[in-house]
Amino acid sequence: MSNRILMASTERIRTLGRVWRSLALLYALLIFLSWPCAVAGKKKLYIGALFPMSGGWPGGQACLPAAQMALDLVNNRTDILPDYELELIHYDSMCDPGEATKLLYDLLYTEPIKIVLMPGCSSVSTLVAEAARMWNLIVFSYGSSSPALSNRQRFPTFFRTHPSATLHNPTRVRLFQKWGWTKIATIQQTTEVFTSTLDDLEERVKEAGIEISVRQSFLTDPAVAVKNLKRQDARIIVGLFYETEARKVFCEVFKEKLYGKKYVWFLIGWYADNWFKIKDPAINCTVENMTEAVEGHVTTEIVMLNPETVRGASNLTSQEFLAQLMSRLGGKNPEETGGFQEAPLAYDAVWALALALNKTVAPLRAKSWALEDFNYNNKEITAEIYRALNTSSFEGVSGHVVFDAQGSRMAWTLIEQLQGGSYKKIGYYDSTKGNLSWYGNDKWIGKRNQYIQNSQPYLNNMTAVGCVLALAAVFPLGIDGLHIQRSQFPVVCQFRLWLLGLGFSLAYGSMFTKIWWVHTVFTKKDEKKEKRKHLEPWKLYATVAVLLAIDVLSLLIWQIMDPLHITVEKFTKEAPKEDLDVLIQPLLEHCSSEKMNTWLGKYPTLTHSVHKYEYIITIINMMFFCLFFVLCMITAPVTMILSSQQDASFAFASLAIIFSVYITLVVLFVPKIRRLITRGEWQSEQQDTLKTGSSTNNNDEEKSRQLERENRELQKIIQEKEERVTELRSQLAERQALRSRRRPSVQNQNQNHSVPSSQAEPPNYCPATDKQSLPPSFSNSSNLYQGEGKLSRNNCHNSRLPLLYK
């Protein structure tokens, strides 16, 4: 009995085990079968993107992996767009508007429908953003800096995580003011982004009292523009051009020797870190040449990576983001990867878009709409996305993400300098508050700034003025009673004295000031030497003014206490050759005073004290010593000895003055004249003037020739674009014919759709632009396209296609 019970229990257990195994298999099967259904339940939203993998700015090399990394994280989140999956459809625009036109056509006229467009370069974004409003599309850029894109009237649906290029200009102006520069030069590539940036800079420097003395531009070849910078003695130069053109510019800079301690270049900071080391067949300079030419330049760059360790919307810190990005790049060198610096902006652009789309789900549901209902004729969904983006505010890997009224990102500016072949951070600038945060790495700029200021052209001008006054004193030295009345002679005496005194103070006082400054710099201890190197220019001018004031005070005291007057020296009476019972009394009129020798002795004493400072740098200033010696140690005593011999005295004093003055002028200005002659600049200007038969200067003629070359190149580009337009028109006609044959089937599909048929149009539909149906933020953007809503689908392609080429 017990055995049968045990066997029955065992059989039940076995049966129960088989049931549980069956249930487990069934459960696993149900999970397996339901998983595709769950995945299939997510609706896809498509983003049409243009990533430049080559061209002027190959930013897509790093920005595309960053955007894909953001998409993966967004799609795996259950709290962001849980019912949707974002998918990126991307092409290589090559940073070329012509190529982007073709790709934009493919994006718009090829299914599936894209809910947002994401271009990169400014030139491409300009094209896309201007055309996108006709398809009610939001345009979100990650790498466009053109100030023109901030125009809400022209680009009503445009946003960008890359700040406007004008954000660099307040930083540049602040640096100019910090270092005391009042004149700058500019060289730009002739594209809209750089032209508008330079126009903004011109307004800002004008408000700050800074002058743009030289403004050069080029289309493809910067050789003439760089030569003009050299010819016009530009020292502080702002360069605005793409990376490929930057290599061309600095190859010419190397050839023209427009680099070194005398020059400071300001460039854009979004080039690759080793942009000057990349081999470029378009230039004939070596890497060593380029490295030498670019050394010491300053860059201003938008802060694109959050310097703080903060976990933002993506739950990644900036350093964690970089680590994951490097993993996706497969070990590529960041310095050789285009767009590596802008990669955080592309990453945050995807997150900003995802958060904005997520924010629109509830408002759309309240209106019985959904994101998957979007088509190119649906303005309501576009308006909701616009409002969500306009109010975005979150922490990203690039910092705090927020947009201004023009859709541009607000950010700080990073200031860097190339030191020893690598970029060093030297400061940050917050343009909203005007705060400049400075590091201790700006000593190189300080040295360059000091070197530029040390030349002090105004001191040279003072020397030249003093020399002119000294030369003018020669004329009253030769005037005697034969030429003027006796009552006027004391005035001439004072005139001689003041011309020589003031000329001496201005000419040699300014030279003494330079000598004294060099002496104080190179004979002090190191800690005091650095302080001396930052001597303000006004202190040098004040020193000259003090020396001049001392001389004026001395002359005034001399004139008041012991004024010059006429003294007559009588010589032995002489009998004429004819016997006329008359003796001739020779007389010689002098400008003299009671203590003449005492007053004249003051100048040799002053000169001896000046010589003590000169002696320290005798090798550099030997000529100055000769001038002082000739003027003071020899001329004064000899003229006193020869005072009774008027001709010899006048000849010696005049020749001494003329010799000293001309030697001074030769030392100061002949090296500059020689540099101009050896470079052949004067000759070329004279030849051009002879050829043209007019007084047009060489710079104007070179600009004219440059414009002619640019005009020819633009004509070629226009011809190529026209050929491309013709080709696209033929393709459009073929596609339109094909779609017209498929129209009945498309209409049937529209009738079966859950939304009204008037809202479900195929991707090639050209929407109306009724102003009243546009969202408030861009409903009044333009009157250009009014009335086009009456066009039918059959003829829309002929009128709308040109918008792609604007």
Secondary structure, DSSP 8 states (H G I E B T S, - for coil): -HHHHHHHHHHHHHHHHHHHHHHHHHHHHHHHHHHHHHHHTSEEEEEEEE--SSSS--THHHHHHHHHHHHHHHHT-SSSSTTEEEEEEEE--TT-HHHHHHHHHHHHHSSS-EEEEE--SHHHHHHHHHHHGGGT-EEEESS---GGGG-TTT-TTEEESS--GGGHHHHHHHHHHHTT--EEEEEEESSHHHHHHHHHHHHHHHHTT-EEEEEEEESS--HHHHHHHHHTT--EEEEE--HHHHHHHHHHHHHHT--STT-EEEEETTS-TTGGGS--TT----HHHHHHHHTT-EEEEE--S-SS----TTS--HHHHHHHHHHHTTT--GGGSTTTTTHHHHHHHHHHHHHHHHHHHHHHHHTT--GGG--TT-HHHHHHHHHHHHT-EEEETTEEEEB-TTS-B---EEEEEEETTEEEEEEEEETTTTEEEE-S-THHHHHHHHHHHHT-HHHHHHHHHHHHHHHHTHHHHT--TTTS-GGGHHHHHHHHHHHHHHHHHHHHHHHHHHHHHHHHHHHS-HHHHHHHHT--HHHHHHHHHHHHHHHHHHHHHHHHHS--EEEEEE---B--SS--S--B--EEEEEE-TTHHHHHHHHHHHHHHHHHHHHHTTTTSHHHHHHHIIIIIIIHHHHHHGGG-HHHHHHHHHHHHHHHHHHHHHHHHHHHHHHHHHTTHHHHHHHHHHHHTS---HHHHHHHHHHHHHHHHHHHHHHHHHHHHHHHHHHHHHHHHHHHHTHHHHHHHHHHSSS-GGG---TT------GGGS-TTTTTS-STTTTGGG--HHHHHHHHGGGGG-
